Amino acid sequence: MKQSKDMLEVLHGRRSIRRYQSTPVSRADIETILCAGSAAPSSKNRQPWRFIVAEGSAKEEALAAMDRGLTRERETPLLPGSVRYLAGAKATLNIMRQAPVLIFVADPIGMDLHTVLTAEERIYERCNAQSIGAAVENMTLAATALGLGSLWICDTCFAQAELQDWLGEAGELVAALAVGYADEAPPARPRRPLEETVIWRA
């Protein structure tokens, strides 16, 4: 069993990795990452997540679905206000091709993007989104502790329909996580100082 790092060291050492080695990731390490995701806090303990692990031919099918979605998005955009980010999404697709493992995260009780929500449904959606975010963060930290790199991916939104067809009944796609051995060591990106982001009240 690998020796884990100090939690704060892991937290501050986590990086978004965009270049991966071809070295496979062991099933044991993938399961450790998934267990970390499942250990995340969730509103009312709903645990509103499904993790779909894609390797080999399944990964190629998912990448093909995303490629189709990006092509369609250029012609008939679902997100017309975000067209300027399509080039970045294409770059993300290339990163996903490098990573040995992709973990897609779905909300099994999620709503279709076109559904009009009641006030109560909107609150549930927000709570589920927070819970899923906590699960993905746990997985990124577990990957770091295991000596692996990861990239939290939201560019899947540009191919929502196509990837949704690939996912089938697993739930509404929320995000994806690329996992593998890093082939880069990027520095920490700048963070805003606490003076700009924290309000102290007593």
N, C-alpha and C positions, 0 to 999 in steps of 0.2 A: 504494500500500500504506500502511495506517495505521501511524503510529509507535507502537510499543508502550511501555508504561510500565515503570519499574524494577520488578523482580520483587517486592521487599518492599513497594513502594508498592501494587502490585496486590493482594498478599496481605492487607495491612491495610486496603485500600480496598474490598474485596469486601463487598457487602451482600446480604441476602435481599430481593429486590424483589417487592412485592405489588401494585404499580400500574404499568401499562404504557401506552405510547402505541400508537396504531394503525399507526405507521410500519412497513412491512415490513422484514424482515431479509434482507440479500442472501444468495444461495446461497454466495458466496465466504466470507462471515463464518461461515455455518453449517458449511461444510466445514473452516474453520480450527478451529472449536470441536471438531468431531468428530475431527480429527487430533490435537488436544491430548488428548482422551480416550483415543485409541488409543496415545498415547505413554506412558501411565501404566505403572508397574511392575506386574508380575503374577506370582503364584506359579508357578514352573516355566515361566514364559512361556506360560501357557495362554491368556492374553488372553480371559477368560471373559465376553465382553460382545458384545451386539448392540445397535446404536443404531437405533431406529425413529423417523424424523423425520416428524412429523405437521403438515401445513399444510392450509389450505382444507377441502375436504369430508372428508378423512381425519381431520383434527383434530376436526371436528364429530361424526364417528362415534365417536371415542375419548371425547369428552366425554359423548355420549349413553350410552355403555357405563358410564362412571363414575357418571353420574346414576342409572342403573338399579341399579348396585351399592349406592349409598348408600341408595336407597329400600328395597332388599331387606335391607340390613344393619339398618335400623330394625325390620324385622319378624322376620327370622330371622338374627340376627347370627352371623357367622363368628368375630368377636372380641368375645364378650360382655363381657369385662373392660375393653374400651376404648370402650364405648358413649358414655361422657361426652365423647369426642373427636369425635363425629360432627358436631357443629355446626362445629367447626374444619375438618373435612374438606369440609363444604358450602361454607365460605368459600374454601377452597383451590380448589374447583371453579370458583368465580366468578373467581378470579385466573387460572386456566388459560384461561378463556374470553377474558380480556383479552390474554394474551400471543400474539403472532403465530405463534410456533413452540413446539411441544412435542417434546421428545426423550425417548422412552421407552427405558429401559435394561433389557435382559433378559439372563439367564444361559442360554446355549444348552444347557448340560448341567445345569441346575438340577433339583432334586427337587420333586415335588408337596408341598404343605404337610402332607399327611396321611401322607407316607412315613416309616416308621420307619427311621432311619439307623443304620448300624454306626458304630463308633468312628472308623474310617478315613474313611468317607463324611462324618461330621460335621466332621472336620479339613479335608477338601477343601472343604466348604461354607463353613467359616470363612475359608479362604484365598481362595476365590473372592469372598466378600463384601468382604474387604479390598481385593482387586484392583479390584472394581467401584467401591468407594468412592473409591479413588484416581483412577479414570477420571472419575467425576462431579466430584470436586474440581478436577481439571485443566480440565474444561470450564467450571466456574464461574469459574475464574481467567482462562481464555482469553476468556470473554465480557467480564469486567471490563476486560481489557487492550484489547479492541476498542471500549470505550465502551458496552457493552451491559449490561443487567441480567439477572439470572437468579434462579430460585428452585428449590432442591433439594427435591423433593416425595416424601414417603413415604406421604402419605395415600391413595395409590393402593391400599394394602393393603386398604382397606375395600371395594374393588370388584375384588379379585383375580380372582375367577372370571369376571366380566363382561369385564374388560380382557384377561384371558387368552384368552378366545374371540376378541376383536378382534385380538390379536397373532398368533393362529394358531400356526404352527410356529417362530416366531422365538426362543422360549425362555421361561423362567420370568420373569415380570415382577418386577423388583427395585425400581425407582424411576423417577421422571420428572424432567425439567428443563424449566422454563418459561424462554423466552428472548425478549427484546425490548428496546426502548429504554425506560428507566425513566421513569416519570412521578412520581417521588418521589425524595427524597434522605434516607433515614433515617440517623440517627446510629448509630454503632457500639453494639451491645448490650454490657452489662457482661460482663467475663470474670473468672473467679476468679483471684486472684493466684497467682503461681508457688509461693509458700510453701505453698499448699493443695494443689497438684497435682503437685509435683515432689519426689522423694526422691533426694538426692545420696548416692552411696556411693563410697568410695575404698579 
